[in-house]
Amino acid sequence: MVENISESEIIARAQAGDIKAFEQLLFLYEKPVFGHIFRFIQHKENAEDLTQETFIKIFRAIKTFDPQYKFRTWVYTVATNTVYD
């Protein structure tokens, strides 16, 4: 049975430690984040590595995300900062 839940509910579950919810976020954002990073560095392998680093950072910091803001903006900010780091 497939659950039809909102992105905000998925985020809340991920913040509560639900690994499956985090995997759903990864599924939703992995390709767009890779594309975002690739546009910065124009190198596939490095973009893949930085995408992975981005999601490790997101996983570690997701509890600090404030749901009054857009999650997508936060994700892209983490990705951009990962590139600059």
ZALO-212224 format. One record per residue: x, y, z of N, C-alpha, C in turn; residue in three letters. Coordinates in pm, whole numbers, plus 32768, in hexadecimal, padded with zeros to 4 digits. Layout:
% residues N
XYZXYZXYZala ...
This chain:
% residues 85
80547F8980008000800080008058807D8000met 803F80D67FA5808D81517F99804781BF7FE6val 80948200803C805D826F8088806282ED8035glu 7FFA833B803B7FF783BB7FF77FFF84278063asn 807C844C8084808E84B080ED80D7852980B4ile 80C7859980F58104861580C6819A861680E2ser 81DE866C8099826D867B80B0828886AA813Eglu 823587028174824A873281FD823F86C08262ser 81E58661824881D985EC82A0825585928293glu 82868582821A830085328206837485728251ile 837F85F7824783EA863E828D83DE862C8323ile 8364863A8357834E862983E78376859C8413ala 8353853983C4837984B083E68411849D83E2arg 845084D9837D84E284D083758523851583ECala 84EC85868416852085CC848B8510857A850Agln 84AB8524850B849384CD857F84E8844F857Aala 853A84418511859583CF85098567835E84AEgly 84FE8373846184CB830D840685268306838Aasp 8574829B838085D3828A8312858A827E828Cile 851A8239828A84CD822A820D849E82B381DAlys 8478830A8234844F8391820D84C583DC81D1ala 853A83CE820F85B1841081D885D083D9814Dphe 85C18356813A85D7831B80B785778355804Fglu 84FD83738078849D83B2801B84CE843D7FF3gln 850384878053853A850B803485B285007FD6leu 8606849E7FF0867884847F9A864984687F0Cleu 85E384137EFF85AC83F17E7C8577846D7E34phe 853684C67E7F84FB853F7E43856585A67E18leu 85D285AF7E63862F861C7E4F86B785F57E16tyr 86D785777E0E875E85507DE4878185827D57glu 872B856A7CF6874A85957C6D874D862D7C5Flys 86EC86757C9786F487087C8C877187427CD1pro 879787097D43880E873A7D89888B871B7D37val 889286A47CFE890486827CA8890D86E87C35phe 889E87057BF4889E87657B8788CB87EF7BB4gly 889F88187C2888C5889A7C61895C889F7C76his 899288377CB28A2288317CCE8A7188287C4Cile 8A4187D67BEF8A8887C47B708A9588487B25phe 8A30889D7B2C8A37891F7AE98AA789757B23arg 8AC989607BA08B3989A97BDD8BBF89777BACphe 8BD188F27BAC8C5988BC7B9D8C7388767B18ile 8C0A88527ACD8C1988157A498C7287987A49gln 8C6A87487AB28CB886CC7ABA8C6086637AFDhis 8C3C85FB7AB08BD8859A7ADD8BFE85557B5Flys 8C77851D7B668C9D84D17BDC8CA385287C59glu 8CDB85A07C4A8CDF85FB7CBD8C5386277CE6asn 8BFB863B7C848B7186617CA38B2A85F07CEDala 8B4585737CC68B0B85017D0E8B3C84FD7D9Eglu 8BBE85127DB28BF685127E3A8BBB85837E8Easp 8BB085F97E548B7A866B7E9E8AE5865A7EBAleu 8A9E86177E618A1185F97E7A8A05859D7EF2thr 8A5A85377EF78A5984DC7F698A7A85277FEAgln 8AE0857C7FE58B0485CB805C8A9086258088glu 8A4B865E802789D986B38045896F86678094thr 894F85EE806888E785A280AD8915856B8133phe 89958556814489C9853281C989B585A98227ile 89D4862181F789C0869A8249892D86AE8269lys 88D7869A8205884786A9821C881786448282ile 884485C88276881C855F82D4884385858363phe 88BC85B8837288ED85DD83F888A786588430arg 887886B283D888438732840687AC874083F6ala 876986D983C986DB86E883A9868787138422ile 86B186EE849886658716850F866A87AC8526lys 86CC87F084EA86D8888084FB868688CE8494thr 864F88878430860088CB83CA858189048407phe 8566898283EA84EF89C6841C848189BD83B2asp 8415897383CD83AD895D8369836089DA833Epro 83778A4C837C83358AC5834D83758AF782CBgln 83E98ABF82A8842D8AE3822B841E8A7381C6tyr 84428A8F814984388A2A80E184AC89C780EClys 848A894880EF84EF88DF80F9854B88E2807Fphe 851288F6800A856088F87F8E85CE89637F96arg 85AE89D77FC886118A427FD486808A198034thr 865B89DA80A286BE89AC8103871B894480C4trp 86E188E6807B8730887C803A879488BA7FD8val 876689177F8787BF89567F25882989AC7F69tyr 880A89E67FDA886D8A33802688DA89D5805Athr 88B2896480908914890080BF896B88D3804Aval 892D88B87FD88978888C7F6189DD88F67F34ala 89B089717F2C8A0889DE7F028A7D89EF7F62thr 8A5E89EB7FE48AC989F780478B2A89828040asn 8AFA890D801F8B51889880108BB088AD7F9Bthr 8B8088E57F2F8BD789027EBD8C4389657EE6val 8C1D89CF7F2C8C7D8A367F538CE08A037FBCtyr 8CB589A4800E8D0F896C80748D7D891C802Fasp 
